Structures are given as C-alpha cells and as structure tokens.
Amino acid sequence: MLRSDLKIFKSERLGNEPNAGGHRTNNAIESGKLNDVFSAISNVDYASSALDVVKLYPTVATPDDSRLLDSLLFISDQPEDALVNTFIAESSALTDDSVLSDIQDMLKTAKYHGTTKTTDAANNNVLNVENVSSSIAPTVINRIEHLNKSIGDDSVYRTASLTSYGDMTEVILNVPDFLLGQPYFYGVYQYWVEAWNAWSPARVLPNQFSVGNGTVSTTLNSQKKLAKGQTFTFYYLSSDDFRFHNYPGALTLSVGERVQPGYCRVKRASTGEILTDDNEGRFISGGYIIATIDYDTGVITENESISYTGTPEEELRVLVAKQEQISRVASFNIELSSFDPASFYIRCKTPAGTDISASSNENGAITGSNVTGSISGGGEVNLSFNVDILPGTISYDVHELELVNVPTPPGSINYSKLPNGSQPIFHVGDLICIQNRQRTQHASLTTGQLIDERADSDWVDIVDANNKSLYSPTNANYSYDKTTGKLTVQSGVSGFTAPFVVTSIQSELRQILSINGHSIKLLTTLNRTYAAGSTVSSVLRMGDLQARTSDERTLSAWQNNFADNGSPASNSINTTQYPIVMNGQGAINQKWAIVFSSSDYQVYGEFVGLISTSNTGIDCIPINPLTQSPYFKLPKEAIGSGLGPGEAFLFTTYAAGKPTLMIRSISPGHTDIETDSSTIAFRGSI
C-alpha cells in the first residue's frame, strides 16, 4: 500500500440541497485544487454568514483488500481567515445512505473535532492552548464596554491563596491576621464542568468555613474540586487594618482612625429595622434619611430615634479603619464569563496622588508603570506593584464578549439544528496530533539541488505554483534524509511549475488524559519540544479500514429479509475454498442476497436494489457504477451448480472507507483574504 492509495472521495452530491450526500463516488479530492470540497466564499456569505456540510469518504483505494490499521482523520491546518472555521462532525447515525435531510438531525448531538494553537512551548505532557471549544454555528461578537468599574469591597480585603497540585477538596489556609467577630470574608475559585468543557466560578460563603486560631478551612463539593494548577483565593479583613466597635458603647476614634463606609449597623427605634449606611454617610429607610454618620469622627446625627442596643445576632457595630489602606498587591475577579483580555485596563493612585495604570495583552499578561500582573480566563486578576498604592482607588475597563448566533440565511442549513453555544472540540480519552509546520519558498528548483531542511521531520512535501504535490512513491521528484535533514531535488522536478513551497512537519499522536480550562494533559509525554503556535488537532479514530465480508449463509426460502437466519438451503456456496474477492475501490457497506431461480440468479443489495442478473457458469462480478469497480467477486467455483429455486445466498460486505462529515462555518464580517484553504490529514498504519 502506498500513500497515494489513501484517497478522500466525494459523495454523490455536494451542496446544501436536501438530497446532498449519499454514497461514495470515484471522484477523489484533488489536493491543492481550489473549491474542490467547499464552494468559493461570496460577498453575500461574509455579509450574512454561511454554513456548509460536506459528506466525504476517506478510503483505502486499492484494487485488492489491503488493510489500513487504526486509521485517523483530522484537520491539520485551518483557514487563515478568522471568520472561517472547519470541523469534523462525528455521529454514530451516519451511514452511506444518509443525505442532508437526515444529516441535519444528527448535528445537534454530534461530537465535533477541530484545532487550536499552543500558547507556549510544549515538551512534556501538558499542552497550554488557545481554546478547547468553539461555536459551530456562525456567530457575531457583541462587545459590551464596562468602564471605570470599581472593585468595591475587594479594595479593603486582603487575600490568602492556595494553589492545588492535584484534585483538592480540603482547603486549609493560615491567616494569622484574620479579623474575628463578623462574617466579612469569602473564598473564590474555579472548577471544571466537563459537560460544558469550560470553567465555572464558585464562591464559598462565610457559613461554609471553619475558623480557628489563625486558620480557616472549608470542604469543597466533591463535584466542584479545586483542580491541579488552580488557585483558591480567600478574601478577608485584616486585624492589622481594622477593628470592630460594638454598640451600645460610645465610639472613640484614635489618631488616624476612620469609620469604614458601608459597614455601620444601627437599629431604627420605632420599627426595630436594622439599618446599614449607604457608603455616603446616610441610614435610609423607605426613601427617608433616618440618620447620618460622619466617617471622620464617628458621630451619628439622628433625624429619627436610633437604638444602639440589640441582640448578638443583630450585630449593631461599626468597622473602624485603623489606617489608610495601603498595599503593594491586589486581587479581585471581574466576574464575566467571556471577555477580551486585551481590552483590560486598570488604574489607581499612590498615597501621594500619583496615577498608576496598566493594560493586558491578549494572553492576559498585565504590564504598566510600576505594576505587573495577570488576568486569567476566569476573570481572576492578580496585581503586584513596585510602589505603595491605595486599593480603594483601583478601577478598571474591560470589554465583555457576547456570542450571538446569526439568523439562518435563505437556502442554508437551519442553524437551529446546530448545538447552542460553544461546543467541545477536544475530548478526554480521544487522541490529539500536535504538529509544528515549517514552510520555505523557492523561486526555482534544479536537479541535484540540496536543500537544508529540518532533520527528524515526519512528513516533507513540495508543491508547485499550481498547488500540485511533487510526492512520488519512487522519489522521482525529490528525496529526504530524515537523519541529516537534507532534501535532494530529483529529475522529475522538470515536469512541475515554479515557484515551489517546501513544507516539513514534525508531529506526534498522544491521548488526552484530562482537560482543565485551556490546559490539555496528555497520557504520556512528548518526545520533542514544540514551539508556541504549534497546531493541536482533535483526531477522529475510524479504526481498521479494509474491504471485507462477513455473515455468509444460505436460506431455504428467500422472504425479502436481508437479516433472515432461517433454515439453510439444500446446497451450499463454497466460499471456504473459493472466498469472495474484495477490493477497496468498489466495496460498499451493504447486505446482499443472491437469489436463485434455476441456473440463473439475481443479485440484490439491501439499499441498492437489483444490480445484476447472471448464471452459474460465470463468475459473479457486479460492477459499482459510481466507482467502475466490482462490488465483489464471487468465483463460479464457489457457486458450483448453485442453489435451488427460491433459495438464497446472503452475506454482508464492508467498504474500505467510512463516511465522514466536514463542516465549514463562516461568520459575517470583513476580510482581506482572497484565497484560503484548510488541510485534512488521513493516515494509518500498514
């Protein structure tokens, strides 16, 4: 078997008509040919979106029954156009007979395979990637601006954090300066939701903590574990910064102390209602100002009688700031499920009134004057300053991203048939292929020319100006030495058109052990180092591909039932000594019945119907009209004198390929890219 024997064939009909799809033809995809699978993208597509579904047949196209072991299919190269994305849709309901009207109903529950890029170098068993999910339907992104947002209570909280080195449910933190006496604290972290293939924020409330002497602890829900590499952050008031004053005793402030806005609790004498100040020094009930408080002196001026005596549960008290809040670190969460990291901008002031600002890049790295930090995909912000700052002055801008499905254009596949929202394109237990691709351009190539390429490449190819591959199983056009990396141009190059592009790929297959956020953990480590920006593809496993037969039997009476296992015929068909001959070019997935009338017989397929009439004196070789090769060959020696009238010989054939679905999703927008493509990889072992 040669590389050229692996072909991806088109189905009977391409396009978005209800009857598109169907059986395999003998029309193979021509590598490099424009619009050979998907049609050209029009200006209308970019204006209103488009979705195309194409049924293809990766096949071992040999004239015999050669077997391809553990066959794989994946997208190895996505279009450069950010508005265009391609996927493989995997559905157990897909058959050779499926047409688009059937296929549409499979898309909602299909399993999708796609690609992503690594965000840093990978050389162990962890891949940090741009994304593990994607919207299948065309979408537009609405940007919702959040400007000058205050971090609120987080400005007065200090933080203690714990990073997990495995799946953790018991969280214990040492917090020696924890201010006891009031539940002004909480914990936050993110847990992975497998069904969504996404992180979800979790908040641990005060009543879920146990508080000891300088320690706090909590037990997390076993379904919401703190995953390896994730951080649990505890927000609390520090006894170094604050103290509580409990009523009814008179409040006295020391030098430098001030009442903290938003934490003052008193009781309305007439109704017993507990009142908390509104951060602007007012106690309000029913729209009326019942009393006011001067934060600098702690003096309360009553417009209506106030009570300072209550039960312990009523917690009538004030929080007193011992000193102006100064810090060199800050942590908070913007609490948005989707946002643009590159839009994040923070500002604050020093005690002297100097402005400090910083911004984030697309990877969440925050830099600025006297400040560095990061913002995670879950919105957790961690900042470190080289100078003292006032946490209460921190504010930020950020753009929330809202994915909105666009309406279905006329004549297109109904978008409501697609799964909603972002869908997983990588799956635990599946395979991935990581690939690092290098391309070099050559204005011309001459016989005998030596080109220095990368050593230890797994795949090397040259394409000419017409996108024709120079690959030859006999190395007639070029040869490659994997040890030295030398590529030698051979005489056959004269038959191709300059200029040329040489592509070398290093790649490895690995199994996914777990997925946490944008991190994919592999079952085994990589053999090489792959640079940031390497492609990671989700792999569809198709198993062994071989044209073959099974379930051969005879029936004493043919009842138009291809699944019948009744009484055997009076004679036999000798496929033990003269087996059915199969080939990868013509075989299809089908149940067959050869029904005898005398020395004549008719050949029926379960779905293709009556395809042949013949007699016992010749080989039974029905031709597949779509491939112009035999469906199978039943030797006349196996048939012998045949079976009795009304008796039948039944068996099942299997194609050397399987139907698959390719999807191209085009979101509306503007692009300057005029020619674009994606690459499908089909491989296996001999």
Buried (B, 14 or more C-beta within 10 A) or exposed (E): BEEEBBBBBBBBBBEBEEEBBBBBBBBBBEBBEEEBBBBEBEEEBBEBBBBBBBBBBBBBBBEBBBBBEBBBBBBBBBBEBEBBBBBBBBBEEBBBBBBBEBBBEBBEEBBBBBBBEBBEEBEEBBBBBBBBBBBBBBBEBEEEEBEEBEBEBBBBBBBBBBEBEEBBBEBEBEBEEBBEBBEBBBBBBBBBEEEEBBBEBBEBEBEEBEBEEEEBEBEBEEEBBBBBBBBBBBBBBBBEBBBBBBBEEEBEBEEEBBBBBBBBBBBBBEEEEBBEBEEEBBBBBEEEBBBBBEBEEBEBEEEBEBBBEBEEEBBBBBBBBBEEBEBBEBBBBBEBEBBBBBBBBBBBBBEEEEEBEBBBEEBBEBEBEBBBBBBBBBBBBBBBBEEEBBBBBBBBBBBBBBBEBBEBBEEBBEBEBBBEBBBBBBBBEBBBBBBBBBEBEBEEBEEEBEBEBBBEBEBBBBBBEEEBBBBBEEEBBBBBEEEEBBBBBBEBBEEBEEEBBBBBBBBBBBEBBBBBBBBBBBEEEBEEEBEEEBBBBBBBEBEBBBBBBEEBBBBBEBEEBBEBEBEEBEBBBEBEEBBBBBBBBBBBBBBBBBBBBEEBBBBBBBEBEEBBEBBBEEBBBBEBEBBEBBBBBBBBEBBBEBBBEBBBBBBBBBBBBBBBBBBBBBBBBEBEEEEBBBBBBBBBEE
